Amino acid sequence: MSPAEPGAGEDIAALAKGGRTNFFGFLLRLAARLPFLFIAGRIYGAEALGRFAYAVLVVEFAAQIATLGLKRGLAQQLSATDKPHVCVVWDGMLVAFLASAAATIFLAIFPQLMFPNSPIHGLEWLLPLVVFAVAGSDVALAALAYRHNVQATVTARAIVEPWTISIAAFLLSFLSSRDGLIIAYMISMAAALAASLWPLYRSYGFAKGWRPQPVALWTIAHRNVPLAAADAIEWGSRRLDIAILGLFFSPAIVGVYYVAQQVASLPQKLKTSFDPILGPVITQKLGEKDLKAVARQVRQVGFWIIAAQAGIALALGIPGEAVMGLVGPAFVGGTGALAFLLAAEVVAATAAVSEAALVYVARHRNLMISLLMIAVQAALSVALILGMRALDWPEKVQAAGPALALAIALALASVLKARLLCRILDAPVSGWRWPLVWAAASAAVVGYLATLLPEWTELVVGIPLILGTFGAIIWKRGFTHEDRILFRMRKNEEVEATLPPPPGAVPPAR
């Protein structure tokens, strides 16, 4: 299907609209995440932050499994069912609730999984309850994204959640410098759940006549096992480094690395925020057997994500010492890890976008590649740490080993997943374009000059200049007409106006 055809225009319009919303959401998330890191680093310190990071890692991993792949699998089920969509959504919510209950009980019985090196007291015993909030919010937002409502994701994830945890962490610091971060996290997850359920009700309403069907629920869970495993592995690949560091280093080192990871994960949110809108578009085209359109969608979104992540990586990585120094002088030692983590996000873009289609057309082979990737990452991380330790290198250098291992493993996954999808769709899927090199080289020169300025000027002036230089060259040399739809806001977007509602959609509740 050529870009000029109406169907192709509708696909790009839907993706572009979601992309615009998600880019705005990224800016909001950036504005909200930095205050939290500043508060956590300056008030609570690296050791408390490392303890918090490990506990959250375990809880969110449990929540990731509890969603049972419904973040992406729900779109496929909604596309292929004759049941009222509100009933399908409630089935999914119940499955996630039951899985969350199992995960919560398990963590309540074995709390040392969350706090392996420190005693547990106070409200920390309630931390496993967060699994319900995270899983429920993920499923609700996936259901909303099927109806092209990406704004709900931006509101819950980019506004409510980060600002709540920032404000709560600051206020709780006056009561407890030990538990404040964890309690603030619990409050923010509850707020995000509320911000997800309200638009879900407005869009789908109540499920009149819905009854739980145990056989159907088991079928949903069984069918989504490959999806759930792929999601857990992809999520785990970005947390495995923290887990490994926790085994080899003190909580203070983990805290420094956690800050670098949080800064580097900001561009990753651009990719993950495309998932809700990309999934439904892909599943609809697969239902029509239009494989060429799927390949074109993957190429289009792949380029958008690579370009955005590369620009952000340069803007945050070149003045990396100044960025880490904002959190506190003790965190500057994590600059090397930050550089590798930002590079990892750029090389991961192709694998991530290819996986958005592979989970529907080759889920088991995609799972095998993901397992290979995480095995390479784990083995290489341990080898790098032990090798540098044998050479008696400084701890802050050793701690960058898992970040380098992650970048190498993700690069391997990108090559393998893109080649697999290319063979299945019989069409190119890579979003790579040569103007990315020209833009990166120009932005690097501007960034180097910015590092010669005083620290605050380097951040306030340097980051916008790096982004502006990169963006200007991509806009002029790298973007096609379809790409410019992403950023061009028009009063009358004729193509978007032609978008049909998703199958089975009903008017939102008033």
Buried (B, 14 or more C-beta within 10 A) or exposed (E): BEEEEEBBBBBBBBBBBBBBBBBBBBEBBBEBBBBBBBBBBBBBBBBBBBBBBBBBBBBBBBBBBBBBBBBBBBBBBBBEBEBBBBBBBBBBBBBBBBBBEEBBEEBEEEBEBBBEEBEEEEEBEEBBBBBBBBBBBBBBBBBBBBBBBBBBBBBBBBBBBBBBBBBBBBEBBEEBEBBBBBBBBBBBBBBBBEBBBBBBEBBBBEBEEBEEBEEBBEEBBEBBBBBBBBBBBBBBBBBBBBBBBBEBBBBBBBBBBBBBBBBBBBBBBBBBBBBBBBBBBBBBBBEEEBBBBBBBBBBBBBBBBBBBBBBBBBBBBBBBBBBBBBBBEBBBBBBBBBBBBBBBBBBBBBBBBBBBBBBBBBBEBBBEBBEBBBEBBBEBBBEBBEEBBEEEBEBBBBBBBBBBBBBBBBBBBBBBBBBBBBEBBEBBBBBBBEBBEBBBEBBBEBBEBBBEBEBEEBBEBBBEBBBBBBBEBBBEEBBEEBBEBBBEEEEEBEBBEEBEEBBBBEEEEE
